[in-house]
Amino acid sequence: MIYISEIASERVKEILHAEGKGGDYFVRISVQGGGCSGLSYDIKFDNQISSDDQFFEDKGIKLCTDLMSFLYVCNSTLEFSEGLNGKGFHFTNPNAARTCACGESFAV
């Protein structure tokens, strides 16, 4: 499962509405090589489904990841923080052995 915090789910709804994206859009989460810790997250809105997609729904938000990325983000929570020290969207990932200071990359 992949989870989303209440604050992040509200922010996703606001963005989808502002961009005029309907109910067929979902949050696509993927993991790519790169970043200062070796792996980095990629988050975007999508409405195209691939054969290896894994879908989850939490707090009214559809979350999707490919099978390979799911191995890295299983049981993670998509969070959102704002303000002077806010990171925007970021993950709480129990699979990460270490993360970089900015929170955008991790290692397992």
KEBA-687420 format. One record per atom (N, C-alpha, C): chain; residue in one letter; residue number from 1; x, z, y. Coordinates in Angstrom, 1 decimal, m for minus. Each point is the difference from the previous one (the first is absolute). Example, Ala and Ser with C-alpha at 12.3 -4.5 7.8 and 13.67 -1.06 7.14 Angstrom:
atom chaine:A; residu:A; num:1; u:13.2; w:7.8; v:m5.7;
atom chaine:A; residu:A; num:1; u:m0.9; w:0.0; v:1.2;
atom chaine:A; residu:A; num:1; u:0.9; w:0.0; v:1.2;
atom chaine:A; residu:S; num:2; u:m0.4; w:m0.7; v:1.1;
atom chaine:A; residu:S; num:2; u:0.9; w:0.0; v:1.1;
atom chaine:A; residu:S; num:2; u:m0.8; w:0.8; v:1.1;
% end
This chain:
atom chaine:A; residu:M; num:1; u:0.8; w:0.0; v:m1.2;
atom chaine:A; residu:M; num:1; u:m0.8; w:0.0; v:1.2;
atom chaine:A; residu:M; num:1; u:0.9; w:0.0; v:1.2;
atom chaine:A; residu:I; num:2; u:m0.5; w:m0.6; v:1.1;
atom chaine:A; residu:I; num:2; u:0.6; w:0.1; v:1.3;
atom chaine:A; residu:I; num:2; u:m1.1; w:0.6; v:0.9;
atom chaine:A; residu:Y; num:3; u:0.5; w:0.9; v:0.9;
atom chaine:A; residu:Y; num:3; u:m1.0; w:0.7; v:0.9;
atom chaine:A; residu:Y; num:3; u:0.3; w:m0.3; v:1.4;
atom chaine:A; residu:I; num:4; u:m1.0; w:0.4; v:0.9;
atom chaine:A; residu:I; num:4; u:0.1; w:m0.2; v:1.4;
atom chaine:A; residu:I; num:4; u:m0.5; w:1.3; v:0.7;
atom chaine:A; residu:S; num:5; u:0.7; w:0.4; v:1.0;
atom chaine:A; residu:S; num:5; u:m0.4; w:1.2; v:0.7;
atom chaine:A; residu:S; num:5; u:m1.2; w:m0.3; v:0.8;
atom chaine:A; residu:E; num:6; u:m0.8; w:1.0; v:0.4;
atom chaine:A; residu:E; num:6; u:m1.1; w:m0.2; v:0.9;
atom chaine:A; residu:E; num:6; u:0.3; w:m0.7; v:1.3;
atom chaine:A; residu:I; num:7; u:1.1; w:0.5; v:0.6;
atom chaine:A; residu:I; num:7; u:0.4; w:m0.6; v:1.3;
atom chaine:A; residu:I; num:7; u:0.4; w:m1.4; v:m0.2;
atom chaine:A; residu:A; num:8; u:0.8; w:m0.3; v:m1.0;
atom chaine:A; residu:A; num:8; u:0.4; w:m1.4; v:m0.3;
atom chaine:A; residu:A; num:8; u:m1.2; w:m0.9; v:m0.3;
atom chaine:A; residu:S; num:9; u:m1.0; w:0.5; v:m0.7;
atom chaine:A; residu:S; num:9; u:m1.2; w:m0.8; v:m0.3;
atom chaine:A; residu:S; num:9; u:m0.8; w:m0.3; v:1.3;
atom chaine:A; residu:E; num:10; u:m0.1; w:0.9; v:0.9;
atom chaine:A; residu:E; num:10; u:m0.7; w:m0.2; v:1.2;
atom chaine:A; residu:E; num:10; u:0.8; w:m1.1; v:0.9;
atom chaine:A; residu:R; num:11; u:1.3; w:0.1; v:0.0;
atom chaine:A; residu:R; num:11; u:0.8; w:m0.9; v:0.7;
atom chaine:A; residu:R; num:11; u:m0.1; w:m1.4; v:m0.5;
atom chaine:A; residu:V; num:12; u:0.0; w:m0.1; v:m1.4;
atom chaine:A; residu:V; num:12; u:m0.2; w:m1.4; v:m0.6;
atom chaine:A; residu:V; num:12; u:m1.3; w:m0.6; v:0.4;
atom chaine:A; residu:K; num:13; u:m1.1; w:0.9; v:m0.1;
atom chaine:A; residu:K; num:13; u:m1.3; w:m0.5; v:0.4;
atom chaine:A; residu:K; num:13; u:0.0; w:m0.5; v:1.4;
atom chaine:A; residu:E; num:14; u:0.6; w:0.7; v:0.9;
atom chaine:A; residu:E; num:14; u:0.1; w:m0.4; v:1.5;
atom chaine:A; residu:E; num:14; u:0.7; w:m1.3; v:0.1;
atom chaine:A; residu:I; num:15; u:1.1; w:m0.2; v:m0.7;
atom chaine:A; residu:I; num:15; u:0.8; w:m1.2; v:0.1;
atom chaine:A; residu:I; num:15; u:m0.8; w:m1.2; v:m0.5;
atom chaine:A; residu:L; num:16; u:m0.6; w:0.2; v:m1.2;
atom chaine:A; residu:L; num:16; u:m0.7; w:m1.1; v:m0.6;
atom chaine:A; residu:L; num:16; u:m1.2; w:m0.4; v:0.9;
atom chaine:A; residu:H; num:17; u:m0.6; w:0.9; v:0.6;
atom chaine:A; residu:H; num:17; u:m1.1; w:m0.3; v:0.9;
atom chaine:A; residu:H; num:17; u:0.5; w:m0.7; v:1.3;
atom chaine:A; residu:A; num:18; u:1.1; w:0.5; v:0.5;
atom chaine:A; residu:A; num:18; u:0.6; w:m0.6; v:1.2;
atom chaine:A; residu:A; num:18; u:0.4; w:m1.5; v:m0.2;
atom chaine:A; residu:E; num:19; u:0.5; w:m0.2; v:m1.2;
atom chaine:A; residu:E; num:19; u:0.5; w:m1.4; v:m0.4;
atom chaine:A; residu:E; num:19; u:m1.1; w:m0.9; v:m0.5;
atom chaine:A; residu:G; num:20; u:m1.2; w:0.6; v:m0.1;
atom chaine:A; residu:G; num:20; u:m1.2; w:m0.8; v:m0.5;
atom chaine:A; residu:G; num:20; u:0.1; w:m0.4; v:m1.5;
atom chaine:A; residu:K; num:21; u:0.7; w:0.8; v:m0.8;
atom chaine:A; residu:K; num:21; u:0.1; w:m0.2; v:m1.4;
atom chaine:A; residu:K; num:21; u:m1.1; w:0.7; v:m0.8;
atom chaine:A; residu:G; num:22; u:m0.7; w:m0.8; v:m0.8;
atom chaine:A; residu:G; num:22; u:m1.2; w:0.5; v:m0.7;
atom chaine:A; residu:G; num:22; u:0.4; w:0.8; v:m1.3;
atom chaine:A; residu:G; num:23; u:m1.1; w:0.3; v:m0.7;
atom chaine:A; residu:G; num:23; u:0.1; w:0.8; v:m1.2;
atom chaine:A; residu:G; num:23; u:0.8; w:m0.6; v:m1.2;
atom chaine:A; residu:D; num:24; u:0.4; w:m1.3; v:0.1;
atom chaine:A; residu:D; num:24; u:0.8; w:m0.6; v:m1.0;
atom chaine:A; residu:D; num:24; u:1.5; w:0.3; v:0.1;
atom chaine:A; residu:Y; num:25; u:0.4; w:0.7; v:1.1;
atom chaine:A; residu:Y; num:25; u:1.4; w:0.3; v:0.2;
atom chaine:A; residu:Y; num:25; u:0.3; w:1.3; v:m0.6;
atom chaine:A; residu:F; num:26; u:1.3; w:0.2; v:m0.4;
atom chaine:A; residu:F; num:26; u:0.5; w:1.2; v:m0.5;
atom chaine:A; residu:F; num:26; u:1.4; w:0.2; v:0.4;
atom chaine:A; residu:V; num:27; u:0.5; w:1.2; v:m0.2;
atom chaine:A; residu:V; num:27; u:1.4; w:0.4; v:0.4;
atom chaine:A; residu:V; num:27; u:0.9; w:m0.4; v:m1.2;
atom chaine:A; residu:R; num:28; u:0.9; w:m0.9; v:0.2;
atom chaine:A; residu:R; num:28; u:0.9; w:m0.4; v:m1.0;
atom chaine:A; residu:R; num:28; u:1.3; w:0.8; v:0.2;
atom chaine:A; residu:I; num:29; u:0.4; w:0.7; v:m1.1;
atom chaine:A; residu:I; num:29; u:1.3; w:0.8; v:0.1;
atom chaine:A; residu:I; num:29; u:0.9; w:m0.6; v:m1.0;
atom chaine:A; residu:S; num:30; u:1.2; w:m0.3; v:0.5;
atom chaine:A; residu:S; num:30; u:1.1; w:m0.5; v:m1.0;
atom chaine:A; residu:S; num:30; u:1.3; w:0.7; v:0.3;
atom chaine:A; residu:V; num:31; u:0.9; w:m0.1; v:m0.9;
atom chaine:A; residu:V; num:31; u:1.3; w:0.6; v:0.1;
atom chaine:A; residu:V; num:31; u:1.0; w:m1.2; v:m0.1;
atom chaine:A; residu:Q; num:32; u:1.0; w:0.0; v:0.9;
atom chaine:A; residu:Q; num:32; u:1.0; w:m1.0; v:0.0;
atom chaine:A; residu:Q; num:32; u:1.4; w:0.6; v:0.1;
atom chaine:A; residu:G; num:33; u:1.0; w:m0.7; v:m0.5;
atom chaine:A; residu:G; num:33; u:1.3; w:0.4; v:0.2;
atom chaine:A; residu:G; num:33; u:0.4; w:0.0; v:1.4;
atom chaine:A; residu:G; num:34; u:0.8; w:1.0; v:0.4;
atom chaine:A; residu:G; num:34; u:0.4; w:0.0; v:1.4;
atom chaine:A; residu:G; num:34; u:m0.1; w:1.4; v:0.6;
atom chaine:A; residu:G; num:35; u:0.3; w:0.1; v:1.3;
atom chaine:A; residu:G; num:35; u:0.0; w:1.3; v:0.7;
atom chaine:A; residu:G; num:35; u:1.2; w:0.8; v:m0.3;
atom chaine:A; residu:C; num:36; u:0.2; w:1.1; v:0.7;
atom chaine:A; residu:C; num:36; u:1.2; w:0.8; v:m0.2;
atom chaine:A; residu:C; num:36; u:0.1; w:0.8; v:m1.3;
atom chaine:A; residu:S; num:37; u:m1.2; w:0.2; v:m0.7;
atom chaine:A; residu:S; num:37; u:0.0; w:0.7; v:m1.2;
atom chaine:A; residu:S; num:37; u:m0.1; w:m0.9; v:m1.2;
atom chaine:A; residu:G; num:38; u:m0.2; w:m1.3; v:0.2;
atom chaine:A; residu:G; num:38; u:0.0; w:m0.9; v:m1.1;
atom chaine:A; residu:G; num:38; u:m1.3; w:m0.8; v:m0.3;
atom chaine:A; residu:L; num:39; u:m1.1; w:0.7; v:0.3;
atom chaine:A; residu:L; num:39; u:m1.4; w:m0.6; v:m0.2;
atom chaine:A; residu:L; num:39; u:m0.8; w:0.3; v:1.3;
atom chaine:A; residu:S; num:40; u:m0.8; w:m0.9; v:0.4;
atom chaine:A; residu:S; num:40; u:m0.9; w:0.2; v:1.1;
atom chaine:A; residu:S; num:40; u:m1.4; w:m0.4; v:m0.3;
atom chaine:A; residu:Y; num:41; u:m0.9; w:0.6; v:0.8;
atom chaine:A; residu:Y; num:41; u:m1.4; w:m0.3; v:m0.2;
atom chaine:A; residu:Y; num:41; u:m0.4; w:m1.1; v:0.9;
atom chaine:A; residu:D; num:42; u:m1.0; w:m0.8; v:m0.4;
atom chaine:A; residu:D; num:42; u:m0.6; w:m1.0; v:0.8;
atom chaine:A; residu:D; num:42; u:m1.5; w:0.2; v:m0.1;
atom chaine:A; residu:I; num:43; u:m0.7; w:0.1; v:1.2;
atom chaine:A; residu:I; num:43; u:m1.4; w:0.2; v:0.0;
atom chaine:A; residu:I; num:43; u:m0.6; w:m1.0; v:0.9;
atom chaine:A; residu:K; num:44; u:m1.1; w:m0.7; v:m0.5;
atom chaine:A; residu:K; num:44; u:m0.7; w:m1.0; v:0.8;
atom chaine:A; residu:K; num:44; u:m1.4; w:m0.1; v:m0.4;
atom chaine:A; residu:F; num:45; u:m0.8; w:m0.6; v:0.8;
atom chaine:A; residu:F; num:45; u:m1.4; w:m0.3; v:m0.4;
atom chaine:A; residu:F; num:45; u:0.0; w:m1.4; v:m0.7;
atom chaine:A; residu:D; num:46; u:m0.8; w:0.0; v:m1.1;
atom chaine:A; residu:D; num:46; u:m0.1; w:m1.3; v:m0.8;
atom chaine:A; residu:D; num:46; u:m1.4; w:m0.2; v:m0.5;
atom chaine:A; residu:N; num:47; u:m0.3; w:m1.2; v:m0.4;
atom chaine:A; residu:N; num:47; u:m1.3; w:m0.2; v:m0.6;
atom chaine:A; residu:N; num:47; u:0.2; w:m1.0; v:m1.2;
atom chaine:A; residu:Q; num:48; u:1.3; w:m0.2; v:m0.4;
atom chaine:A; residu:Q; num:48; u:0.3; w:m0.9; v:m1.1;
atom chaine:A; residu:Q; num:48; u:0.4; w:0.8; v:m1.2;
atom chaine:A; residu:I; num:49; u:m0.6; w:m0.2; v:m1.1;
atom chaine:A; residu:I; num:49; u:0.2; w:0.7; v:m1.2;
atom chaine:A; residu:I; num:49; u:1.0; w:m0.7; v:m1.0;
atom chaine:A; residu:S; num:50; u:1.0; w:0.7; v:m0.5;
atom chaine:A; residu:S; num:50; u:0.9; w:m0.6; v:m1.0;
atom chaine:A; residu:S; num:50; u:m0.4; w:0.6; v:m1.4;
atom chaine:A; residu:S; num:51; u:0.5; w:m0.7; v:m1.0;
atom chaine:A; residu:S; num:51; u:m0.4; w:0.4; v:m1.4;
atom chaine:A; residu:S; num:51; u:0.6; w:1.4; v:m0.4;
atom chaine:A; residu:D; num:52; u:1.1; w:0.4; v:0.6;
atom chaine:A; residu:D; num:52; u:0.6; w:1.3; v:m0.4;
atom chaine:A; residu:D; num:52; u:m0.3; w:1.1; v:1.0;
atom chaine:A; residu:D; num:53; u:m1.0; w:m0.2; v:0.8;
atom chaine:A; residu:D; num:53; u:m0.4; w:1.0; v:1.0;
atom chaine:A; residu:D; num:53; u:m0.7; w:1.2; v:m0.7;
atom chaine:A; residu:Q; num:54; u:0.3; w:1.2; v:0.6;
atom chaine:A; residu:Q; num:54; u:m0.6; w:1.2; v:m0.5;
atom chaine:A; residu:Q; num:54; u:m0.8; w:0.6; v:1.2;
atom chaine:A; residu:F; num:55; u:m1.3; w:0.2; v:m0.1;
atom chaine:A; residu:F; num:55; u:m0.8; w:0.5; v:1.1;
atom chaine:A; residu:F; num:55; u:m0.4; w:1.4; v:m0.2;
atom chaine:A; residu:F; num:56; u:m0.1; w:0.7; v:1.1;
atom chaine:A; residu:F; num:56; u:m0.4; w:1.4; v:0.1;
atom chaine:A; residu:F; num:56; u:m0.9; w:0.1; v:1.2;
atom chaine:A; residu:E; num:57; u:m0.9; w:1.0; v:0.1;
atom chaine:A; residu:E; num:57; u:m0.8; w:0.3; v:1.2;
atom chaine:A; residu:E; num:57; u:0.1; w:1.5; v:0.2;
atom chaine:A; residu:D; num:58; u:0.2; w:0.3; v:1.2;
atom chaine:A; residu:D; num:58; u:0.1; w:1.4; v:0.4;
atom chaine:A; residu:D; num:58; u:m0.6; w:0.1; v:1.5;
atom chaine:A; residu:K; num:59; u:m0.9; w:0.9; v:0.2;
atom chaine:A; residu:K; num:59; u:m0.6; w:0.3; v:1.3;
atom chaine:A; residu:K; num:59; u:m0.5; w:m1.3; v:0.6;
atom chaine:A; residu:G; num:60; u:m0.6; w:m0.9; v:m0.8;
atom chaine:A; residu:G; num:60; u:m0.6; w:m1.2; v:0.5;
atom chaine:A; residu:G; num:60; u:0.9; w:m1.1; v:0.3;
atom chaine:A; residu:I; num:61; u:1.3; w:0.2; v:m0.3;
atom chaine:A; residu:I; num:61; u:1.0; w:m1.1; v:0.2;
atom chaine:A; residu:I; num:61; u:0.5; w:m0.6; v:m1.3;
atom chaine:A; residu:K; num:62; u:0.0; w:m1.3; v:m0.1;
atom chaine:A; residu:K; num:62; u:0.5; w:m0.7; v:m1.1;
atom chaine:A; residu:K; num:62; u:1.5; w:m0.1; v:0.1;
atom chaine:A; residu:L; num:63; u:0.8; w:0.4; v:m1.0;
atom chaine:A; residu:L; num:63; u:1.4; w:0.0; v:0.0;
atom chaine:A; residu:L; num:63; u:0.4; w:m0.9; v:m1.2;
atom chaine:A; residu:C; num:64; u:1.0; w:m0.8; v:0.2;
atom chaine:A; residu:C; num:64; u:0.5; w:m1.0; v:m1.0;
atom chaine:A; residu:C; num:64; u:1.5; w:0.0; v:m0.1;
atom chaine:A; residu:T; num:65; u:0.5; w:m0.1; v:m1.2;
atom chaine:A; residu:T; num:65; u:1.4; w:m0.2; v:m0.2;
atom chaine:A; residu:T; num:65; u:0.3; w:m0.9; v:m1.2;
atom chaine:A; residu:D; num:66; u:1.1; w:m0.7; v:0.0;
atom chaine:A; residu:D; num:66; u:0.3; w:m0.7; v:m1.2;
atom chaine:A; residu:D; num:66; u:0.6; w:1.0; v:m1.0;
atom chaine:A; residu:L; num:67; u:0.0; w:m0.5; v:m1.3;
atom chaine:A; residu:L; num:67; u:0.4; w:0.9; v:m1.1;
atom chaine:A; residu:L; num:67; u:1.4; w:0.6; v:0.2;
atom chaine:A; residu:M; num:68; u:0.9; w:m0.8; v:0.4;
atom chaine:A; residu:M; num:68; u:1.4; w:0.4; v:0.1;
atom chaine:A; residu:M; num:68; u:0.1; w:1.1; v:1.1;
atom chaine:A; residu:S; num:69; u:m0.6; w:m0.2; v:1.1;
atom chaine:A; residu:S; num:69; u:0.0; w:1.0; v:1.1;
atom chaine:A; residu:S; num:69; u:m0.7; w:1.3; v:m0.4;
atom chaine:A; residu:F; num:70; u:m1.1; w:m0.2; v:m0.8;
atom chaine:A; residu:F; num:70; u:m0.7; w:1.2; v:m0.4;
atom chaine:A; residu:F; num:70; u:0.9; w:1.0; v:m0.7;
atom chaine:A; residu:L; num:71; u:1.0; w:m0.5; v:m0.7;
atom chaine:A; residu:L; num:71; u:0.9; w:0.9; v:m0.7;
atom chaine:A; residu:L; num:71; u:0.7; w:0.9; v:0.9;
atom chaine:A; residu:Y; num:72; u:0.2; w:m0.4; v:1.3;
atom chaine:A; residu:Y; num:72; u:0.7; w:0.8; v:1.0;
atom chaine:A; residu:Y; num:72; u:m0.9; w:0.8; v:0.8;
atom chaine:A; residu:V; num:73; u:m1.3; w:m0.4; v:0.2;
atom chaine:A; residu:V; num:73; u:m0.9; w:0.7; v:0.9;
atom chaine:A; residu:V; num:73; u:m1.1; w:0.8; v:m0.7;
atom chaine:A; residu:C; num:74; u:0.0; w:0.0; v:m1.3;
atom chaine:A; residu:C; num:74; u:m1.0; w:0.7; v:m0.7;
atom chaine:A; residu:C; num:74; u:m0.1; w:1.5; v:0.5;
atom chaine:A; residu:N; num:75; u:m1.2; w:0.4; v:0.2;
atom chaine:A; residu:N; num:75; u:m0.3; w:1.4; v:0.5;
atom chaine:A; residu:N; num:75; u:0.5; w:0.3; v:1.4;
atom chaine:A; residu:S; num:76; u:0.3; w:m1.1; v:0.8;
atom chaine:A; residu:S; num:76; u:0.4; w:0.2; v:1.4;
atom chaine:A; residu:S; num:76; u:m1.2; w:0.0; v:0.9;
atom chaine:A; residu:T; num:77; u:0.2; w:0.6; v:1.2;
atom chaine:A; residu:T; num:77; u:m1.1; w:0.0; v:1.0;
atom chaine:A; residu:T; num:77; u:0.5; w:m0.7; v:1.2;
atom chaine:A; residu:L; num:78; u:m0.9; w:m0.9; v:0.5;
atom chaine:A; residu:L; num:78; u:0.3; w:m0.7; v:1.3;
atom chaine:A; residu:L; num:78; u:m0.5; w:0.9; v:1.1;
atom chaine:A; residu:E; num:79; u:0.9; w:0.4; v:0.9;
atom chaine:A; residu:E; num:79; u:m0.2; w:0.9; v:1.1;
atom chaine:A; residu:E; num:79; u:0.1; w:m0.7; v:1.3;
atom chaine:A; residu:F; num:80; u:m0.5; w:0.7; v:1.0;
atom chaine:A; residu:F; num:80; u:0.1; w:m0.6; v:1.4;
atom chaine:A; residu:F; num:80; u:0.3; w:1.2; v:0.9;
atom chaine:A; residu:S; num:81; u:1.0; w:m0.1; v:0.9;
atom chaine:A; residu:S; num:81; u:0.2; w:1.0; v:1.0;
atom chaine:A; residu:S; num:81; u:0.3; w:m0.7; v:1.3;
atom chaine:A; residu:E; num:82; u:m0.4; w:0.6; v:1.1;
atom chaine:A; residu:E; num:82; u:0.2; w:m0.6; v:1.3;
atom chaine:A; residu:E; num:82; u:0.6; w:1.1; v:0.9;
atom chaine:A; residu:G; num:83; u:0.3; w:m0.4; v:1.3;
atom chaine:A; residu:G; num:83; u:0.5; w:0.9; v:0.9;
atom chaine:A; residu:G; num:83; u:1.5; w:m0.3; v:0.2;
atom chaine:A; residu:L; num:84; u:0.7; w:0.9; v:0.7;
atom chaine:A; residu:L; num:84; u:1.4; w:m0.3; v:0.4;
atom chaine:A; residu:L; num:84; u:0.9; w:m0.1; v:m1.3;
atom chaine:A; residu:N; num:85; u:m0.3; w:0.8; v:m1.0;
atom chaine:A; residu:N; num:85; u:0.8; w:0.0; v:m1.2;
atom chaine:A; residu:N; num:85; u:m0.7; w:m0.7; v:m1.1;
atom chaine:A; residu:G; num:86; u:m1.1; w:m0.7; v:0.3;
atom chaine:A; residu:G; num:86; u:m0.8; w:m0.6; v:m1.1;
atom chaine:A; residu:G; num:86; u:0.8; w:m1.2; v:m0.6;
atom chaine:A; residu:K; num:87; u:m0.3; w:m0.2; v:m1.2;
atom chaine:A; residu:K; num:87; u:0.6; w:m1.1; v:m0.8;
atom chaine:A; residu:K; num:87; u:m0.9; w:m1.2; v:m0.1;
atom chaine:A; residu:G; num:88; u:m1.3; w:0.1; v:0.4;
atom chaine:A; residu:G; num:88; u:m1.0; w:m1.0; v:m0.3;
atom chaine:A; residu:G; num:88; u:m0.3; w:0.1; v:m1.5;
atom chaine:A; residu:F; num:89; u:m0.2; w:m1.1; v:m0.7;
atom chaine:A; residu:F; num:89; u:m0.3; w:0.1; v:m1.4;
atom chaine:A; residu:F; num:89; u:1.3; w:0.3; v:m0.8;
atom chaine:A; residu:H; num:90; u:m0.1; w:0.9; v:m0.9;
atom chaine:A; residu:H; num:90; u:1.1; w:0.3; v:m0.9;
atom chaine:A; residu:H; num:90; u:m0.5; w:0.6; v:m1.3;
atom chaine:A; residu:F; num:91; u:0.8; w:0.2; v:m1.0;
atom chaine:A; residu:F; num:91; u:m0.4; w:0.5; v:m1.3;
atom chaine:A; residu:F; num:91; u:0.6; w:1.3; v:m0.3;
atom chaine:A; residu:T; num:92; u:m0.8; w:0.8; v:m0.7;
atom chaine:A; residu:T; num:92; u:0.4; w:1.2; v:m0.8;
atom chaine:A; residu:T; num:92; u:0.1; w:m0.5; v:m1.4;
atom chaine:A; residu:N; num:93; u:1.2; w:m0.1; v:m0.5;
atom chaine:A; residu:N; num:93; u:0.3; w:m0.7; v:m1.3;
atom chaine:A; residu:N; num:93; u:0.7; w:1.0; v:m0.9;
atom chaine:A; residu:P; num:94; u:m0.7; w:0.6; v:m1.0;
atom chaine:A; residu:P; num:94; u:0.6; w:0.9; v:m0.9;
atom chaine:A; residu:P; num:94; u:1.0; w:m0.6; v:m1.0;
atom chaine:A; residu:N; num:95; u:0.1; w:m1.3; v:0.0;
atom chaine:A; residu:N; num:95; u:1.0; w:m0.7; v:m0.8;
atom chaine:A; residu:N; num:95; u:1.3; w:m0.2; v:0.6;
atom chaine:A; residu:A; num:96; u:0.1; w:0.2; v:1.3;
atom chaine:A; residu:A; num:96; u:1.2; w:m0.2; v:0.8;
atom chaine:A; residu:A; num:96; u:1.0; w:1.1; v:m0.2;
atom chaine:A; residu:A; num:97; u:1.2; w:m0.3; v:m0.4;
atom chaine:A; residu:A; num:97; u:1.0; w:1.0; v:m0.2;
atom chaine:A; residu:A; num:97; u:0.6; w:0.3; v:1.3;
atom chaine:A; residu:R; num:98; u:0.1; w:m1.0; v:0.9;
atom chaine:A; residu:R; num:98; u:0.4; w:0.3; v:1.4;
atom chaine:A; residu:R; num:98; u:m0.6; w:m1.1; v:0.9;
atom chaine:A; residu:T; num:99; u:m0.1; w:0.4; v:1.3;
atom chaine:A; residu:T; num:99; u:m0.5; w:m0.9; v:1.0;
atom chaine:A; residu:T; num:99; u:0.9; w:0.0; v:1.2;
atom chaine:A; residu:C; num:100; u:m0.1; w:m1.0; v:0.8;
atom chaine:A; residu:C; num:100; u:0.9; w:m0.1; v:1.2;
atom chaine:A; residu:C; num:100; u:m0.7; w:0.8; v:1.1;
atom chaine:A; residu:A; num:101; u:0.7; w:0.3; v:1.1;
atom chaine:A; residu:A; num:101; u:m0.6; w:0.8; v:1.0;
atom chaine:A; residu:A; num:101; u:m1.2; w:m0.6; v:0.7;
atom chaine:A; residu:C; num:102; u:m0.1; w:m1.3; v:0.0;
atom chaine:A; residu:C; num:102; u:m1.2; w:m0.6; v:0.7;
atom chaine:A; residu:C; num:102; u:m1.2; w:m0.1; v:m1.0;
atom chaine:A; residu:G; num:103; u:0.2; w:0.3; v:m1.3;
atom chaine:A; residu:G; num:103; u:m1.1; w:0.0; v:m0.9;
atom chaine:A; residu:G; num:103; u:m0.4; w:m1.4; v:m0.5;
atom chaine:A; residu:E; num:104; u:0.7; w:m1.0; v:0.4;
atom chaine:A; residu:E; num:104; u:m0.5; w:m1.4; v:m0.3;
atom chaine:A; residu:E; num:104; u:0.7; w:m0.5; v:m1.3;
atom chaine:A; residu:S; num:105; u:1.0; w:0.7; v:m0.5;
atom chaine:A; residu:S; num:105; u:0.6; w:m0.5; v:m1.2;
atom chaine:A; residu:S; num:105; u:0.3; w:1.2; v:m0.9;
atom chaine:A; residu:F; num:106; u:0.1; w:m0.3; v:m1.3;
atom chaine:A; residu:F; num:106; u:0.2; w:1.1; v:m1.0;
atom chaine:A; residu:F; num:106; u:0.8; w:m0.5; v:m1.2;
atom chaine:A; residu:A; num:107; u:0.3; w:1.0; v:m0.8;
atom chaine:A; residu:A; num:107; u:0.7; w:m0.3; v:m1.3;
atom chaine:A; residu:A; num:107; u:m0.6; w:0.8; v:m1.1;
atom chaine:A; residu:V; num:108; u:0.0; w:m0.5; v:m1.2;
atom chaine:A; residu:V; num:108; u:m0.6; w:0.7; v:m1.2;
atom chaine:A; residu:V; num:108; u:1.2; w:0.3; v:m0.9;
% end
